[in-house]
Amino acid sequence: MNHRQTVTEISKRLPRLKRRDVAEVLEVMAELWLDQLAQPGQTVTVADLGKLAVEVQTFRSGGAVGQRTVNRVYVRFRPTEKFRQFVLNAHMKEGTSE
């Protein structure tokens, strides 16, 4: 699902909101999350989905002569149990319908 599809679906469920307003809310939300995740040690938790976090690992690479410092960035998503079960059930249904 992309941005346009998300705006369309939200607009269908909340017809009192204009698509432009829905799109603006999603854009502000993304900005807030980006700002939060750019800060060390911060996370974004989405109800019923899980937690998104960025971890940076710094280590030295190379031999004694050409040693350099490298930052490795990990983006981690830790799903909630509800999300795990929902996805598992959806894939189980898909497997039985084939």
N, CA and C of each residue as an Amber inpcrd file, in Angstrom:
protein
   294
   0.8580000  -1.1650000   0.0000000   0.0000000   0.0000000   0.0000000
   0.9030000   1.2260000   0.0000000   0.6570000   2.1260000  -0.9370000
   1.4510000   3.3430000  -0.9960000   0.6910000   4.5280000  -0.3900000
   1.3000000   5.7060000  -0.4720000   0.7220000   6.9120000   0.1430000
  -0.6720000   7.2060000  -0.4180000  -0.7990000   7.1980000  -1.7280000
  -2.0850000   7.5280000  -2.3630000  -3.1680000   6.5280000  -1.9680000
  -2.8300000   5.2510000  -1.9450000  -3.8000000   4.2310000  -1.5570000
  -4.2230000   4.3980000  -0.1000000  -3.2660000   4.7450000   0.7500000
  -3.5720000   4.9580000   2.1650000  -4.5290000   6.1360000   2.3330000
  -4.2430000   7.2350000   1.6400000  -5.1140000   8.4180000   1.7060000
  -6.5180000   8.0510000   1.2280000  -6.6070000   7.3160000   0.1420000
  -7.9090000   6.9160000  -0.4050000  -8.6950000   6.0710000   0.5870000
  -8.0440000   5.0780000   1.1970000  -8.7290000   4.2050000   2.1460000
  -9.1720000   4.9590000   3.4060000  -8.3150000   5.8260000   3.9060000
  -8.6980000   6.6090000   5.0870000  -9.8680000   7.5250000   4.7440000
  -9.8290000   8.1320000   3.5760000 -10.9140000   9.0230000   3.1480000
 -12.2370000   8.2730000   3.0210000 -12.1960000   7.0230000   2.6000000
 -13.4150000   6.2170000   2.5190000 -13.9860000   5.9560000   3.9040000
 -13.1070000   5.6880000   4.8600000 -13.5670000   5.3760000   6.2200000
 -13.9620000   6.6160000   7.0100000 -13.3640000   7.7380000   6.6630000
 -13.6600000   9.0070000   7.3530000 -14.0790000  10.0490000   6.3160000
 -15.2810000   9.9080000   5.7570000 -15.6960000  10.7780000   4.6540000
 -15.8140000  12.2600000   5.0170000 -15.8680000  12.5860000   6.2750000
 -15.9550000  13.9900000   6.6750000 -14.6280000  14.7270000   6.4800000
 -13.5370000  13.9700000   6.3040000 -12.2170000  14.5710000   6.0810000
 -11.9150000  14.6300000   4.5870000 -11.3560000  15.7610000   4.1770000
 -10.9500000  15.8990000   2.7780000  -9.6660000  15.1100000   2.5490000
  -9.5030000  14.6250000   1.3270000  -8.2850000  13.8730000   0.9990000
  -7.0420000  14.7040000   1.2640000  -7.1010000  15.9790000   0.9580000
  -5.9640000  16.8710000   1.1790000  -5.5870000  16.9040000   2.6640000
  -6.5800000  16.9290000   3.5330000  -6.3180000  16.9480000   4.9790000
  -5.7150000  15.6270000   5.4480000  -6.2420000  14.5280000   4.9280000
  -5.7010000  13.2140000   5.2850000  -4.2470000  13.1190000   4.8450000
  -3.9650000  13.5480000   3.6190000  -2.5940000  13.5120000   3.1020000
  -1.6660000  14.3690000   3.9510000  -2.1380000  15.5230000   4.3750000
  -1.3150000  16.4090000   5.2030000  -1.0130000  15.7780000   6.5610000
  -1.9920000  15.1250000   7.1590000  -1.7720000  14.4460000   8.4450000
  -0.7150000  13.3570000   8.2820000  -0.8160000  12.5710000   7.2150000
   0.1690000  11.5080000   6.9860000   1.5720000  12.0820000   6.7660000
   1.6610000  13.1940000   6.0590000   2.9610000  13.8240000   5.8220000
   3.5680000  14.3480000   7.1220000   2.7480000  14.9650000   7.9630000
   3.2320000  15.4610000   9.2590000   3.6640000  14.2890000  10.1340000
   2.8860000  13.2130000  10.1250000   3.2320000  12.0270000  10.9060000
   4.5900000  11.4750000  10.4620000   4.7970000  11.3880000   9.1580000
   6.0740000  10.8830000   8.6460000   7.2270000  11.7890000   9.0630000
   7.0280000  13.0960000   9.0110000   8.0670000  14.0420000   9.4500000
   8.4070000  13.8460000  10.9200000   7.3760000  13.7030000  11.7410000
   7.5940000  13.5030000  13.1770000   8.3660000  12.2160000  13.4380000
   7.9830000  11.1520000  12.7510000   8.6600000   9.8720000  12.9320000
  10.1090000   9.9430000  12.4530000  10.3310000  10.5940000  11.3130000
  11.7050000  10.7400000  10.8110000  12.5650000  11.5100000  11.8090000
  12.0250000  12.6150000  12.3180000  12.7670000  13.4100000  13.3080000
  13.0890000  12.5720000  14.5370000  12.1350000  11.8040000  14.9980000
  12.3190000  10.9780000  16.1860000  13.3740000   9.9040000  15.9450000
  13.2780000   9.2110000  14.8160000  14.1950000   8.1080000  14.5270000
  15.6090000   8.5850000  14.2020000  15.7560000   9.8470000  13.8390000
  17.0890000  10.3860000  13.5600000  17.8710000  10.6530000  14.8430000
  17.1830000  10.6470000  15.9800000  17.8390000  10.8850000  17.2670000
  18.2870000   9.5500000  17.8650000  19.4810000   9.5170000  18.4070000
  20.0030000   8.2610000  18.9810000  19.0990000   7.6990000  20.0850000
  18.8560000   6.4050000  19.9860000  18.1220000   5.7070000  21.0300000
  16.6210000   5.8940000  21.0310000  16.0800000   6.5970000  20.0720000
  14.6400000   6.8580000  20.0560000  13.9130000   5.7950000  19.2320000
  12.6490000   5.6160000  19.5270000  11.8290000   4.6410000  18.8170000
  10.4910000   5.2660000  18.4540000   9.7990000   4.6070000  17.5380000
   8.4250000   4.9650000  17.1940000   7.6050000   3.7040000  17.4090000
   6.5760000   3.8050000  18.2320000   5.7090000   2.6690000  18.5110000
   4.3480000   2.9440000  17.9020000   3.8630000   1.9930000  17.1120000
   2.5610000   2.1200000  16.4640000   1.6440000   1.0730000  17.0790000
   0.5310000   1.5390000  17.6170000  -0.4080000   0.6410000  18.2930000
  -0.7820000  -0.5260000  17.3960000  -0.7840000  -1.7110000  17.9480000
  -1.1620000  -2.9620000  17.2950000  -0.1950000  -3.4260000  16.1980000
   0.8230000  -2.6330000  15.8670000   1.7840000  -3.0480000  14.8460000
   3.1310000  -3.4060000  15.4480000   3.7430000  -2.4510000  16.1360000
   5.0350000  -2.7390000  16.7260000   5.8840000  -1.5020000  16.9150000
   7.1740000  -1.7440000  17.1040000   8.1190000  -0.6740000  17.4130000
   9.1850000  -0.6100000  16.3320000   9.4570000   0.6130000  15.8760000
  10.4850000   0.8660000  14.8760000  11.6280000   1.6050000  15.5600000
  12.8450000   1.1210000  15.3420000  14.0070000   1.7350000  15.9840000
  15.1900000   1.7230000  15.0230000  16.0900000   2.6710000  15.2180000
  17.3310000   2.7320000  14.4500000  18.4700000   2.5520000  15.4330000
  19.3660000   1.6230000  15.1150000  20.5280000   1.3800000  15.9620000
  21.7820000   1.5900000  15.1240000  22.7460000   2.2780000  15.7020000
  24.0070000   2.5220000  15.0050000  25.1140000   1.8180000  15.7720000
  25.8820000   1.0240000  15.0430000  27.0090000   0.2870000  15.6170000
  28.2890000   0.8630000  15.0210000  29.2190000   1.2550000  15.8650000
  30.4900000   1.7890000  15.3980000  31.5830000   0.7690000  15.6810000
  32.3950000   0.4910000  14.6650000  33.4980000  -0.4400000  14.8610000
  34.6680000  -0.0400000  13.9700000  35.8140000  -0.5950000  14.2860000
  37.0220000  -0.3280000  13.4990000  37.2180000  -1.4570000  12.4900000
  37.6210000  -1.0700000  11.2960000  37.7960000  -2.0160000  10.2180000
  39.2080000  -1.9020000   9.6580000  39.7510000  -3.0190000   9.2160000
  41.0660000  -3.0100000   8.5930000  42.1550000  -3.4380000   9.5480000
  43.3830000  -3.4420000   9.0310000  44.5370000  -3.8380000   9.8330000
  45.0900000  -2.6870000  10.6390000  46.2710000  -2.9040000  11.2220000
  46.8940000  -1.9000000  12.0830000  47.2470000  -0.6410000  11.3030000
  47.5860000  -0.7720000  10.0350000  48.0170000   0.3850000   9.2380000
  46.8300000   1.1490000   8.6650000  45.9250000   0.4530000   8.0220000
  44.8150000   1.1060000   7.3370000  43.5150000   1.0610000   8.1050000
  43.5790000   1.2230000   9.3860000  42.3830000   1.1050000  10.2120000
  41.4740000   2.3200000  10.0260000  40.1630000   2.0690000   9.9310000
  39.1920000   3.1560000   9.8100000  37.9630000   2.8200000  10.6400000
  37.2400000   3.8450000  11.0070000  36.0200000   3.6790000  11.7890000
  34.8340000   3.6040000  10.8340000  33.9780000   2.6190000  11.0790000
  32.8100000   2.4000000  10.2320000  31.5670000   2.4140000  11.1050000
  30.5230000   3.0800000  10.6280000  29.2270000   3.0510000  11.3030000
  28.2930000   2.1420000  10.5220000  27.7120000   1.2030000  11.2020000
  26.7280000   0.3140000  10.5860000  25.3700000   0.6990000  11.1760000
  24.4070000   0.9740000  10.2990000  23.0850000   1.4150000  10.7270000
  22.0900000   0.2770000  10.5160000  21.3680000  -0.0500000  11.5780000
  20.3380000  -1.0770000  11.5300000  18.9830000  -0.4190000  11.7610000
  18.0300000  -0.7430000  10.9080000  16.6480000  -0.3160000  11.1240000
  15.9070000  -1.5710000  11.5440000  15.3480000  -1.5390000  12.7310000
  14.7020000  -2.7260000  13.2900000  13.2090000  -2.4770000  13.5170000
  12.4430000  -3.4850000  13.1860000  11.0130000  -3.4630000  13.4610000
  10.7010000  -4.6450000  14.3600000  10.1060000  -4.3540000  15.4910000
   9.7260000  -5.4080000  16.4340000   8.1990000  -5.4520000  16.4990000
   7.6050000  -6.4490000  15.8460000   6.1480000  -6.5140000  15.7760000
   5.5100000  -6.9000000  17.1110000   4.2780000  -6.4470000  17.3000000
   3.5140000  -6.8640000  18.4700000   3.0420000  -8.2980000  18.2580000
   2.6340000  -8.9300000  19.3200000   2.0990000 -10.2870000  19.2120000
   0.8330000 -10.2860000  18.3500000   0.0210000  -9.2680000  18.4760000
  -1.2030000  -9.1650000  17.6740000  -0.8560000  -9.1330000  16.1810000
   0.1510000  -8.3500000  15.8170000   0.5870000  -8.2650000  14.4220000
   1.0990000  -9.6190000  13.9270000   1.9180000 -10.2700000  14.7380000
   2.4600000 -11.5810000  14.3630000   1.3390000 -12.5750000  14.0850000
   0.3650000 -12.6290000  14.9810000  -0.7410000 -13.5770000  14.8270000
  -1.5840000 -13.2570000  13.5960000  -1.8230000 -11.9700000  13.3570000
  -2.6140000 -11.5560000  12.2050000  -1.9330000 -11.9860000  10.9090000
  -0.6330000 -11.7320000  10.8070000   0.1250000 -12.0980000   9.6050000
   0.1870000 -13.6160000   9.4560000   0.4430000 -14.3070000  10.5300000
   0.4950000 -15.7660000  10.4960000  -0.8350000 -16.3390000  10.0260000
  -1.9360000 -15.8590000  10.5900000  -3.2610000 -16.3410000  10.2000000
  -3.5580000 -16.0330000   8.7330000  -3.1660000 -14.8600000   8.2680000
  -3.3990000 -14.4850000   6.8730000  -2.6320000 -15.4010000   5.9350000
  -1.3990000 -15.7330000   6.2840000  -0.5960000 -16.6130000   5.4360000
  -1.0850000 -18.0560000   5.5010000  -1.6070000 -18.4550000   6.6360000
  -2.1580000 -19.8100000   6.7450000  -3.3960000 -19.9360000   5.8720000
  -4.2480000 -18.9110000   5.8680000  -5.4490000 -18.9330000   5.0070000
  -5.0620000 -18.9610000   3.5490000  -4.0330000 -18.1860000   3.1940000
  -3.5650000 -18.1350000   1.8120000  -3.0560000 -19.4970000   1.3680000
  -2.3570000 -20.1890000   2.2540000  -1.8190000 -21.5070000   1.9390000
  -2.9000000 -22.5550000   1.7540000  -4.0190000 -22.4320000   2.4710000
  -5.0960000 -23.4220000   2.3510000  -5.9820000 -23.1550000   1.1470000
  -5.9630000 -21.9290000   0.6210000  -6.8310000 -21.6130000  -0.5160000
  -6.2070000 -21.9630000  -1.8480000  -4.9300000 -22.3400000  -1.8530000
  -4.2470000 -22.6620000  -3.1160000  -4.5160000 -24.0640000  -3.5710000
